[in-house]
């Protein structure tokens, strides 16, 4: 198989929540494969930008708070204005709130669902309208192990990530004929800010590690290859897939 199938040379990728962790690792991997990067989020992505530019690619930050879904049109238009196109969208931005289900608040429910599901859908819609007119594109959603399992103490996160898996299939059904590939990556337990509380909890950390066949928390850079694959022509016939990258967690 030609290595060119995995090249993203000349492509523009918009990655949300790319300032740190998984989003940063994905943005850098896409840049190393040849894509120019727009990073959208609330926090500075200067460190990500330095790594993208070190890979020889263009980089732009788009300030956006996905707690308000009305920003999505501007995010797409600013990406187009700055980089001249939009070929790949990675919906990585997300938040999590932890509390026993009996005590979970409506505020925490709404906050998580808006960022993780509502903004994801409407940003995908805005990007897909451009991609449809341009002849195609790739959308990669970041799902979770909790797209398959229930988890504990994260009811809105579980609901949102189950919703991400469902929306991935819905959008793939509608947009495959438009040459827009919509797929998702379901990360397992990765060492990021979102999982810091779990890593710090000795009991939960031990329980989690004992279940992972690979024997360690995932490193963010171990996620990049799946993103490059789904963003490339190598995945041209992959539609509606939710690909676990989990160290074997689901196989246990």
N, C-alpha and C positions, 0 to 999 in steps of 0.2 A: 504494500500500500504506500502510495506517495506521501511523504511528509508534508507536502503542500496542502493536503486535506485538513491539516491541523493549524495551518497558518491563518492569522487574523490580520495580516498586513493590509493596510488601507481601510480598516474598519474603525468605527467609533463605538465605544461602549459606555453606557451610563450605569454606574454602580451606586446604589444608595447605601448609606451607612458605611462608607469606605474609609472612615478616619482611623479605624483600629480593627483588631481581631479578624474575623472571617472576611468581612468586606474588604479590608485592606489587602489581605492575602489574595483574594480573588482579583481585585483590581491590578495588583502587581503581576499576577500570573497572566492575565489577559494582555497586559502591556508587553510582557516578555515574549508573548506569542505574536505581537505586532500591532495591537490595537491602541488607538489614542483613547484617553480616559477622561470622562466627566464624573466627578465625585459629588454626590448630592447628600446633604445632611445638615444637622444643626452645628456640629463641632468642626473645628479646623481639621482639614485633612492634609496639612502641610507635609507631614512625614510621608504619607502615601504619595504625595506629589513628587517629593524628592526621589523616591524609589522608581516611580514611573518615568520621570525624566532621565534617571540614570540608565534606564532601559532604552533610551533614545526615542521616547514617545511624547506626544503633546499631552498636557494635563490642564484641566480647568476645574475650579471648585464652583459649585452651585449651592448657595445657601438655601436650605429648605427645612421646615419643621413638619414632618409627616403626621403630627398630631392634628393637623388641619389639612384635609384632603384637597382643599381648594388650590393648593400650591402646585398641583401636578402639571397643569398646562404650562405654567411659567418654567418649570424645571425642564420640560421637553424643549420649549422654545429657546431657552438660554443655552442648552446643549447644542442645538442646531446652529444658533448664531455664532457660538464660540468655536465649534469644531467642524461645522459644515455638513453634518449628517448624524444619523443615529441608526446603527445596525444591530446593536446588542443592548438589551436591558437586563440588569441583574437586580432583582428586588430583594435586597438583603436587609434593609433597615427594619429593626424590630425592637420591641421592649418586652419585659416580663415583670409580673408582679406576683409575689409569693405570699400566700395566706391560706389557712384551712378553709375549705369550701363553705363551712358553716358560718364563717366570719367575713367572707369575701364581699367587698363593697361594689356598688354599682359604678362608682367613679373608677375603680381599678379595672372593672370589666370593660367599660367604654373606652378607657385610655388605650388598653392593649388591642382591642378589636379595631379601633380606628387606625392605629399605626400599622398593625400587622396584616390587616385584611382589607379594610376599606381603601386606604391609600394605595395599597398594592394593586387592587383591582383598577382603580381609576388612573393610576400612572401607567399601568399596562395598556389600558384603553387608549390613553393619549399617545403612547409610543406606537401602538399598533396602527392607529390611524395614519401616522407618518409612514410606517413600514409598509402598509398596504399600498399607499400611493407610490412608494419608492421601489416596490417589487419584491419585498420580503424582509425578513429579519429574524432575530432570535430573542426569545424572552426566557430568562432563567429565574425561577422563584426559589427562595430558600425556605424549605419546609423544615421538618424536624422529625426525630424519632417519635415525637408526640403527634405526628400525623398518622401514626400507626398504633400508638399505645395511649393509655390514659394519663400516666404520670400521677404525681401527688402534689397538692398545694399550689397548683398553677391552672385553675379552671379556665380562665380567659385565654391563656397562652395555648392550652390544649385545644380549645375550641377554634382559635384563630389558625393554628397550624393544621388542624384537620380541614379547615376551610381552604387553606392555601392548596392543599393536595386536591381538593375538589375543584377549585377554580382553575388549577393547572389543566385538569382534564377537560373542563368546560371550554376554556379558551382554545385548547388544542383542537377540540371538535369543530369549533367555529372557524378557526383561523388557519388550519393546516392547508386548506385549498388556496389561501392567500399567500402561501409560501412563508408563513410565519410559524416557526417552530416554538412551541411553548412546552417547557419541561421544568422539572424541579430537582433540586438536590436536597436530601434529608440528612443533615449532619448528625452524627452521634454526639457523644460527650467530648467537646473540644475545650481546651484550656483558654478561655476568654474572660472578659469582664462579666459577661452574663452568667457564667458558671462559677465565679469566684466564691460565692457563698457555699456552694456545694463542695468545692475543693477544700475549703477551710473547715468544713464539718467532718471531723475524723471518721465518724460512723458512716455517714453517707458516702464519703470518698472511698472508704474501704469496700462498701457494698457495690458501688459503681465499678470500681476497678476489677472486682472479682467476677463481674459479668462480662467484661470486654475481652474477647479472645486475644486481641492484639496486646493486651496487658498494659496499656497506657492511655491517658487522655490524648485525644487527637491534637496535633499541632496545626495551627491555621494554614501553614504552607502545604499540608497534606490534602487540602480541599481544592487547590487551584487546578489540578489536572482535570478533574471532573467538569469544572466550569469551562476550561478551554475546549474540551471535547464537545460539550453541548453548544458552545458558541461557534463551533467550526463547521465546515462542510462535511466533516467526518460523521456528523450527527444529522445529516440532511433528511433521513427517513425516521428519525426519532421524534415522536410526537406524544405528549401526554404522559411521559414517564416521570416517576418519582424515584430517583436513584439514591439509595442509602450510601453514605460514606461514614461508616460507623465503627470501624475496627472489628466488625463481625458481631456487633451487639444483637442485631435482629436474628442472626443465625443461631444464637445460643439456645 
